[in-house]
Amino acid sequence: MARVKSGVGEKQPVSFIERLAGSEGFCALFREGMNLVEESAFYLDGDGRLDAKTLPRTEALAYAAESMRLTTRLMQIASWLLLQRAVNQGELTRHQAASNRHRVKLREQELASAPELFQRLPLRLRELSLQSLRLQARIIHLDRLIHALEP
């Protein structure tokens, strides 16, 4: 723990958790996550619909499975990021967030399709899916760090 001076000349501990969650790094992670949610929604509601209509049956089913999994993954990511931001902004205490954490199910996911089928899906869906998997892995790692350090 680092120590900072309080207003009365006394030093108070500042936990690693508070510094990490309130850092510029978290702000960048938050922006990255929310941008990915927005980009994915834009694609799935626009060009993605057109892409899906041109696919053969097997690929169309894989597209549907991957897009559902992508949407679920992004909702988990957004929920976690919003919960952490609420703590950073003082809207929730760390304890309240920990109890709400059980509602945000951060589970590692894999692709819904076999690799060779995944490669036949539209490039943009593949890019968004892979970006979301990488972001999810980083968030799961951060979540474990935060909660491992709690008293």
N, C-alpha and C positions, 0 to 999 in steps of 0.2 A: 504494500500500500504506500502511496505517496502521501506526504503531509502538506497541508496548506494552512496558511494563517487565517484564523477567524478574525472577526472585527475587534476582539478584545486581546489580541496578541497571543492567543492560545492556538496551538496547532491541532487541526482536526484531520483524521484520516480520510482520504479519498480513495475509494476502491478502484481497482483495475476495471471492474464491471462498469462503473459509472463513467470512467474516462473513455472506455472503448465504445460504449453505446452512445455517448454524446459527442463522439469525435467527428472530424471531417470525413474520416473513412466510412462511418456509418451513414452520414449524409449522402455520400457518393453511392453507397450500396442501396440506399433508399431510392435515390433518383434512378439508378440502373434498373432496379426491380420494377418501379412504377412505369418507366419507359418501356420495358419489355412487355408489361401487361397491356399498355396502350398499343404498341406495335402489333402485338399478337391479335388483339381485338380488331384492329384496323384490317389486318390481313384476312382473318377468318371471316369477317363480315363483308369483305370486298373481293379482292382477287382470289382469295382462297375458295370462295364459293364457285367462282368460274373454273378454277383449277380442278376442283373436285368433280365437276360435271364432265370433264373431258377424260377422266380416268376409267380404265377397264374395271370390271366388278371387283376383283380381288384387291386392286390398289385402292378403289373407292372405299371398301370396307376398312382397309388399313388406315386410310386417311381419316375416316370417322373415328376410329379408335385412338389414333395419335392426337387428333385435335381435342377429343374429350380429355385425354390424359394431360395434354398441355394446359387446357383450361383449368382442370383440377389443381395441377401443380402450381399454376400462377395464382390461383385463389389462396392457396396455402401460403405462398410467399408473400402476397400482399397483406394477408391477415397478420402474419408475423411481423412484417415491417411496420404496419400501422400500430400494432401493440407496442413495439419497442419505441416508436416515435412518441406515443402517448406517455410512456414513462419518461423519456427525455424531456418532454415539455411539461412535466409535472402533473399531467392529467390523471395518472395512475401511479401508485407506489410500486416499487419492485415486487413487493409481496402480492399486491393485487394482480400484477402482470403474471406472476408465477401461477396463481390460481387460474387465471384465464388462459394460460399457456396450454393447459390440458384440452382446451377447446380447439386450439390450432394444432392440427395433426401434421407434424413435419415428419414425413416418412420418405426415405429414399425410394425413388422410383426408377424403373428402367424404361426403355422404349417398349411400346405395346407390340411392335412388329419385329419379326426376324430381321437381322441386318440386311439380307439381300432384298427383302421386300421394302424395307425402309428406304433403301437407296433408289427405289423406283418412284418414290413420292416426290411431290413438287419441292424444289430446292428451298423455297422460302419456309415451308413447313418444317423441313429438316433443320434449317438454321435456327429457327425459333425454338424447336424442341431441344436441340443440343445446347443452346444458350440457357434455356430454362433449367436443364439438368445441371449445368455447371453452377449456375446461381443458387440453385437449391442445395447443392453440396456445400457451397460456401456458407450459406445461412444455417444449415444443420450443424456445421462445424462451429460456427460462432455461437449458436444456441447452446451447444454442449459446453463450450468454454464458459459462457456466462453462468449457466446453472451449476457447473462443477465448482465454481468459485464462490457460490453463495453459501452463507453460514447454515 
